[in-house]
C-alpha cells in the first residue's frame, strides 16, 4: 500500500532517518518529538558500512565529512592487566567503497535533522504522545488532549514505545545482570583511530576517538547481580566506574582518571517484537527490536529499518508493511544473536580456556587478517539501499 502522508513519533536517529527517507519519496511527513529541541546528549556511536550506506543514499556524506567523524582503522581486542593486544580486526581491509566511522551522536542527529528539514519534514517539538491507535486512519493521542491523524504512523520511539504494547502486549524485558557506564574524556592518551575493547573477567571497556580525535568515548560494562534501571541518563559517581576497573592496565587508568561525569544504566534483554506492524502503523528500531550494545549495531539497524520501511510504503509498486517486517526480521535476529554472543567472549574468566581463546584469536588475526574481516561481510557488506 502506498501512503501520501505520515506521522513519525520520535526524533532520534531512526525517526529522523525514516522521516527523511519517506519525504524524499514524496510522502508528506510530520515528526513529533517529545523534547523541547532535537538533540542528543554526549555519547559516541559507531557507524559501520551497512549503516553508512543509508546515510550515503540520503545524501549526507559531504555533511558528515565536516562533522569531525573519525574513520576507524581497526577494532583491537586487548587483555586487561597490561593492555596487551590479543587480536586486531583490520577495518582498512574492507572493500574500497566501505568505511567505518566513529561519530558523536549529537553530530549525526544534527545532520539528520537538517536533512529532514531540507526535505520538507514538519518537525513539532515538545509534542508528547500518550497513545497510538491503529485503524483505517490511525490516531495519535497527545498528552495535551489533542489528536493527530495520518494515513500512516511510524513509531520510532525506542524501547519504551507507546505503540509496541498495542501490537504485542506487555514487554517481558529481563535484567541481564550487566550494567554499563558511558562517559567522554579529552583525548590526552593519543588514542589511535580504532575501537579498543579492553577485556577482563566479568567486564570490558570499549574506547574510541570522536570529533577529529579530540575526544574519547568510553562504554564500560560490568557483570553484577544488583538490578539497575534502564536508560542512558542516570548519573553515577565516577569513582564507582574507576573502582570497577581498578585492575585494568594499559591506557585504561589514564582515561578513567579524566572522567568527571558518567551515566550508568542497566542492560535489559527485550524480545524482538512478534508484530512490527498493524493497521497502518509500524514499529522500527528499538521499538521493534532492542539490541544489547556488544556489536555496535543499534543505530545501524535503525538506519537500515528507515530505508526499508520507506521503500515498503512508497511508490507505485510498494510492497507494504508486511513486506517490511519480512525483509528485516531474519537479519535483525541474526545481528542481535551475534551481539549477545560477544558479551561472554569479552568476559571470559581467568584460566586455560581464556588463554586458549585469546591465543586462537591472535593467531587468526596475524596469519589470516583477510579472513577475520571477511567473517563480518554478512554484517558490514549488507546494503539495504539496493533493494528489499
Phi, psi and omega per residue, in radians:
X1 nan 2.441 3.126
X2 -1.767 2.435 -3.119
X3 -2.017 2.495 3.119
X4 -1.693 -0.385 3.085
X5 -2.549 2.784 -3.059
X6 -2.699 2.694 2.966
X7 -1.976 2.290 3.028
X8 -1.915 2.212 3.116
X9 -1.759 1.978 3.126
X10 2.050 2.162 -3.093
X11 -1.890 0.569 3.037
X12 -1.503 -2.824 -3.087
X13 -1.052 -0.858 -3.118
X14 -1.125 -0.790 -3.115
X15 -1.103 -0.788 3.123
X16 -1.140 -0.667 -3.128
X17 -1.179 -0.771 -3.119
X18 -1.230 -0.623 3.082
X19 -1.073 -0.777 3.133
X20 -1.137 -0.786 -3.111
X21 -1.110 -0.706 3.119
X22 -1.220 -0.710 3.135
X23 -1.098 -0.651 3.098
X24 -1.087 -0.415 -3.131
X25 -1.692 0.195 3.023
X26 1.653 0.108 3.110
X27 -1.541 2.319 3.068
X28 -1.377 2.083 -2.979
X29 -2.079 2.343 2.935
X30 -1.995 2.223 3.135
X31 -1.877 2.259 3.137
X32 -1.875 2.097 3.128
X33 -2.108 2.276 -3.015
X34 -1.308 -0.369 -3.106
X35 -1.498 2.814 -3.133
X36 -1.165 -0.338 3.073
X37 -2.661 2.644 3.139
X38 -1.385 1.983 -3.140
X39 -2.770 2.940 3.033
X40 -2.377 2.328 3.116
X41 -1.198 2.949 -3.023
X42 -1.013 1.967 3.060
X43 -2.841 2.597 3.109
X44 -1.742 2.879 3.019
X45 -2.620 2.788 3.132
X46 -1.927 2.131 3.099
X47 -1.811 1.863 -3.129
X48 -1.489 2.948 -3.024
X49 -0.960 -0.566 -3.139
X50 -1.180 -0.629 3.048
X51 -1.328 -0.636 -3.124
X52 -1.141 -0.497 3.102
X53 -1.034 -0.649 3.118
X54 -1.236 -0.777 3.116
X55 -1.070 -0.646 3.093
X56 -1.142 -0.767 -3.133
X57 -1.152 -0.450 3.089
X58 -1.464 0.011 3.068
X59 1.374 0.549 -3.023
X60 -1.846 0.026 -3.007
X61 -1.098 -0.758 3.137
X62 -1.077 -0.736 -3.141
X63 -1.146 -0.698 -3.138
X64 -1.096 -0.622 -3.128
X65 -1.129 -0.392 3.119
X66 -1.639 0.098 -3.087
X67 -1.823 0.171 3.088
X68 1.361 0.339 3.086
X69 -1.080 2.459 -3.136
X70 -1.785 2.203 3.081
X71 -1.345 2.084 -3.129
X72 -1.277 2.286 3.139
X73 -1.680 -0.380 -3.071
X74 -2.905 2.818 2.857
X75 -1.975 2.094 -3.038
X76 -2.010 2.167 3.071
X77 -1.612 2.265 -3.093
X78 -2.210 2.581 3.083
X79 -1.489 2.522 -2.922
X80 -1.217 -0.619 -2.980
X81 -1.133 -0.660 -3.022
X82 -2.328 0.070 -3.130
X83 1.315 0.290 3.126
X84 -1.097 2.380 3.121
X85 -1.214 2.239 3.074
X86 -1.649 -0.819 -3.113
X87 -2.749 2.813 -3.108
X88 -2.415 2.187 3.026
X89 -1.721 1.895 -3.027
X90 -1.423 1.779 -3.101
X91 -1.267 -0.258 3.088
X92 -1.296 -0.138 3.067
X93 -1.552 -0.013 3.013
X94 -1.088 2.876 3.128
X95 -1.000 2.640 -3.083
X96 -0.984 -0.487 -3.119
X97 -1.514 0.045 -3.090
X98 -1.907 2.456 3.043
X99 -2.338 2.738 3.106
X100 -2.182 2.077 -3.009
X101 -2.001 2.554 2.943
X102 -1.867 2.186 -3.056
X103 -2.358 2.675 2.928
X104 -1.335 2.275 -3.101
X105 -0.989 -0.708 -3.126
X106 -1.074 -0.599 -3.140
X107 -1.183 -0.722 3.128
X108 -1.183 -0.721 3.099
X109 -1.058 -0.714 3.128
X110 -1.104 -0.755 -3.140
X111 -1.126 -0.749 3.124
X112 -1.182 -0.645 3.095
X113 -1.092 -0.733 3.105
X114 -1.127 -0.715 3.125
X115 -1.104 -0.727 3.137
X116 -1.079 -0.755 -3.130
X117 -1.176 -0.643 3.109
X118 -1.108 -0.517 3.134
X119 -1.514 0.054 3.081
X120 1.533 0.230 3.095
X121 -1.165 2.310 3.055
X122 -1.507 2.089 -3.099
X123 -1.880 2.142 3.083
X124 -1.950 2.095 -3.114
X125 -1.685 2.836 -3.119
X126 0.971 0.601 -3.106
X127 -1.868 1.731 -3.014
X128 -1.710 2.139 -3.072
X129 -1.584 2.302 3.104
X130 -1.632 -0.709 -3.116
X131 -2.823 2.838 3.105
X132 -2.258 2.322 -3.133
X133 -2.073 2.119 3.054
X134 -1.165 2.871 3.082
X135 2.817 3.117 3.095
X136 -0.991 -0.690 2.923
X137 -2.173 1.699 -3.056
X138 -1.110 2.669 -3.069
X139 -2.107 2.504 3.059
X140 -2.044 1.971 3.108
X141 -1.562 2.249 -3.131
X142 -1.672 2.757 -3.131
X143 -1.196 -0.295 3.106
X144 -1.511 0.082 3.084
X145 1.656 -0.158 3.130
X146 -1.456 2.881 -3.131
X147 -2.229 2.377 3.063
X148 -1.978 2.584 -3.138
X149 -2.343 2.588 3.051
X150 -2.754 2.944 3.104
X151 -1.200 -0.528 -3.121
X152 -2.431 2.436 3.020
X153 -2.112 2.210 3.114
X154 -1.915 2.143 3.099
X155 -1.651 1.819 3.069
X156 -2.015 0.770 -2.957
X157 -1.872 0.420 2.915
X158 1.353 -2.886 -2.995
X159 -1.173 -0.377 3.103
X160 -1.804 0.648 -3.089
X161 -0.968 2.406 3.076
X162 -1.364 -0.357 -3.103
X163 -1.568 -0.508 -3.091
X164 -0.997 -0.809 3.124
X165 -1.119 -0.483 3.117
X166 -1.085 -0.647 -3.091
X167 -1.623 -0.441 -2.954
X168 -2.248 -0.047 -3.058
X169 1.372 -2.989 -3.088
X170 -1.111 2.533 -3.119
X171 -1.501 2.186 -3.136
X172 -1.635 1.039 3.137
X173 -1.240 2.575 3.139
X174 -2.250 2.409 3.050
X175 -1.158 2.282 -3.052
X176 -1.434 -0.131 -3.005
X177 1.406 0.332 3.127
X178 -2.322 2.502 3.042
X179 -2.141 2.773 -3.127
X180 -2.351 2.421 2.999
X181 -1.835 2.584 3.086
X182 -2.296 2.288 -3.131
X183 -2.643 2.915 3.096
X184 -2.428 2.360 -3.084
X185 -2.346 2.789 3.038
X186 -1.104 2.537 3.123
X187 -1.454 1.418 3.122
X188 -1.839 0.213 3.122
X189 -1.947 0.101 -3.121
X190 1.140 0.694 -3.099
X191 -1.064 2.221 -3.138
X192 -1.259 2.840 3.128
X193 -1.315 1.206 -3.108
X194 -2.655 2.725 3.008
X195 -1.581 2.117 -3.135
X196 -1.863 2.218 3.118
X197 -1.908 1.854 -3.114
X198 -1.575 1.898 -2.952
X199 -1.763 2.260 3.091
X200 -2.434 2.891 3.124
X201 -1.017 2.078 3.067
X202 1.278 0.173 -3.122
X203 -2.907 2.780 3.032
X204 -2.699 2.803 3.127
X205 -2.323 2.261 3.106
X206 -1.873 2.357 3.104
X207 -2.373 2.496 3.041
X208 -2.784 2.699 -3.048
X209 -1.469 2.695 3.108
X210 -2.328 2.920 3.013
X211 0.787 1.184 3.115
X212 1.008 0.479 3.071
X213 1.443 0.177 -3.107
X214 -1.464 -0.343 -3.137
X215 -2.180 2.787 3.012
X216 -2.177 2.231 3.065
X217 -1.579 2.363 -3.132
X218 -2.123 2.300 2.968
X219 -2.287 2.054 -3.066
X220 -2.087 2.292 -3.076
X221 -2.110 2.354 3.127
X222 -2.297 2.387 2.997
X223 -1.413 2.263 3.076
X224 -2.827 2.608 -3.042
X225 -1.344 -0.374 -3.061
X226 -1.219 2.198 -3.123
X227 -1.121 2.556 3.060
X228 -2.399 2.588 -3.091
X229 -1.209 2.662 3.111
X230 -1.494 2.630 3.132
X231 2.085 2.600 -3.017
X232 -1.413 -0.280 -2.817
X233 -1.848 0.445 3.073
X234 -1.628 1.983 -3.083
X235 -1.318 2.701 3.132
X236 -2.471 2.892 3.103
X237 -1.370 2.167 3.116
X238 -0.946 -0.463 3.127
X239 -1.114 -0.526 3.098
X240 -1.160 -0.683 3.071
X241 -1.135 -0.811 -3.126
X242 -1.105 -0.666 3.131
X243 -1.149 -0.687 -3.112
X244 -1.140 -0.469 -3.088
X245 -2.047 0.504 -3.103
X246 -1.124 -0.426 -3.110
X247 -1.537 -0.010 -3.110
X248 -1.496 2.430 3.114
X249 -1.950 -2.593 -3.090
X250 1.110 -2.382 -3.115
X251 -1.502 -0.097 -3.035
X252 -1.083 -0.864 -3.126
X253 -1.000 -0.692 -3.115
X254 -1.175 -0.698 3.112
X255 -1.172 -0.785 -3.098
X256 -1.184 -0.491 3.120
X257 -1.100 -0.394 -3.107
X258 -1.606 -0.043 -3.132
X259 -1.313 2.126 3.077
X260 -2.078 -0.131 3.095
X261 -2.580 2.300 -3.075
X262 -2.569 2.532 3.047
X263 -1.900 2.651 -3.112
X264 -2.287 2.387 3.034
X265 -2.560 2.668 3.090
X266 -1.477 2.433 3.118
X267 -1.575 2.105 -3.113
X268 -2.027 2.454 3.131
X269 -1.635 2.051 3.096
X270 -1.860 2.419 3.060
X271 -1.229 2.639 2.971
X272 -1.117 2.318 -3.121
X273 -1.039 2.396 3.087
X274 -1.215 -0.635 -3.133
X275 -2.107 2.128 3.116
X276 -1.720 -0.088 -3.078
X277 -2.618 2.686 3.040
X278 -2.380 -2.694 -3.110
X279 -1.257 1.693 3.088
X280 1.137 0.485 2.953
X281 -2.332 2.696 -3.116
X282 -2.540 2.581 3.030
X283 -1.793 2.639 3.046
X284 -2.630 2.850 3.117
X285 1.041 -2.491 -3.082
X286 -1.084 -0.392 3.084
X287 -1.115 -0.530 -3.134
X288 -1.728 -0.623 -2.971
X289 -2.680 1.265 3.086
X290 -1.018 2.513 3.113
X291 -2.258 2.606 3.065
X292 -1.283 2.698 -2.949
X293 -1.511 0.659 -3.029
X294 -1.789 0.137 3.055
X295 -2.391 0.060 3.108
X296 0.965 0.812 -3.063
X297 -2.071 0.026 -3.103
X298 -1.011 -0.923 3.133
X299 -1.165 -0.648 -3.124
X300 -1.157 -0.700 3.084
X301 -1.143 -0.662 3.108
X302 -1.108 -0.690 3.098
X303 -1.139 -0.743 3.079
X304 -1.054 -0.809 3.107
X305 -0.974 -0.778 -3.073
X306 -0.994 -0.821 -3.128
X307 -1.174 -0.785 -3.108
X308 -1.100 -0.722 -3.129
X309 -1.161 -0.779 3.117
X310 -1.051 -0.717 3.131
X311 -1.168 -0.476 -3.083
X312 -1.382 -0.318 -3.002
X313 -2.121 0.200 -3.123
X314 -2.375 2.681 3.124
X315 1.692 2.846 -3.036
X316 -1.099 -0.616 -3.113
X317 -1.960 0.674 -3.124
X318 -1.037 2.216 -3.067
X319 -1.313 -0.340 3.060
X320 1.713 3.070 -3.009
X321 -1.187 -0.621 3.120
X322 -1.090 -0.675 3.124
X323 -1.158 -0.601 3.090
X324 -1.024 -0.874 3.141
X325 -1.138 -0.727 3.135
X326 -1.049 -0.681 -3.089
X327 -1.245 -0.446 -2.979
X328 -1.838 -0.543 -2.874
X329 -1.123 -0.785 -3.093
X330 -1.072 -0.773 3.133
X331 -1.127 -0.808 -3.120
X332 -1.011 -0.777 -3.140
X333 -1.102 -0.645 3.119
X334 -1.162 -0.736 3.129
X335 -1.115 -0.768 -3.134
X336 -1.101 -0.719 3.112
X337 -1.107 -0.688 3.115
X338 -1.149 -0.698 3.100
X339 -1.119 -0.753 3.111
X340 -1.020 -0.694 -3.093
X341 -1.196 -0.472 -3.122
X342 -1.181 -0.497 -3.068
X343 -1.005 -0.895 -3.083
X344 -1.250 -0.513 3.110
X345 -1.149 -0.606 3.131
X346 -1.318 -0.399 -2.937
X347 -1.947 0.410 -3.069
X348 -1.009 2.407 3.115
X349 -1.295 2.803 3.097
X350 -1.032 2.603 3.103
X351 2.432 -3.117 -3.052
X352 -1.111 -0.598 -3.117
X353 -1.160 -0.721 3.108
X354 -1.088 -0.788 -3.135
X355 -1.097 -0.725 -3.134
X356 -1.166 -0.720 3.135
X357 -1.099 -0.766 3.140
X358 -1.176 -0.663 3.102
X359 -1.085 -0.763 3.133
X360 -1.095 -0.733 3.103
X361 -1.098 -0.737 -3.120
X362 -1.132 -0.782 3.132
X363 -1.076 -0.784 -3.120
X364 -1.093 -0.727 -3.092
X365 -1.248 -0.501 3.132
X366 -1.422 -0.766 -3.027
X367 -1.578 -0.482 -3.074
X368 -2.306 0.979 -3.078
X369 -1.073 -0.611 3.118
X370 -1.154 -0.666 3.122
X371 -1.209 -0.579 3.100
X372 -1.043 -0.822 3.125
X373 -1.200 -0.705 -3.132
X374 -1.052 -0.474 3.125
X375 -1.126 -0.312 3.131
X376 -1.815 0.193 -3.105
X377 -1.123 -0.556 3.100
X378 -1.058 -0.494 -3.117
X379 -1.584 -1.019 -3.026
X380 -1.369 -0.464 -3.095
X381 -1.435 -0.085 -3.120
X382 -1.339 2.305 -3.136
X383 -2.257 1.757 -3.079
X384 -1.167 -0.359 -3.092
X385 -1.297 -0.148 3.131
X386 -1.558 0.072 3.064
X387 2.231 2.655 -3.131
X388 -1.293 nan nan
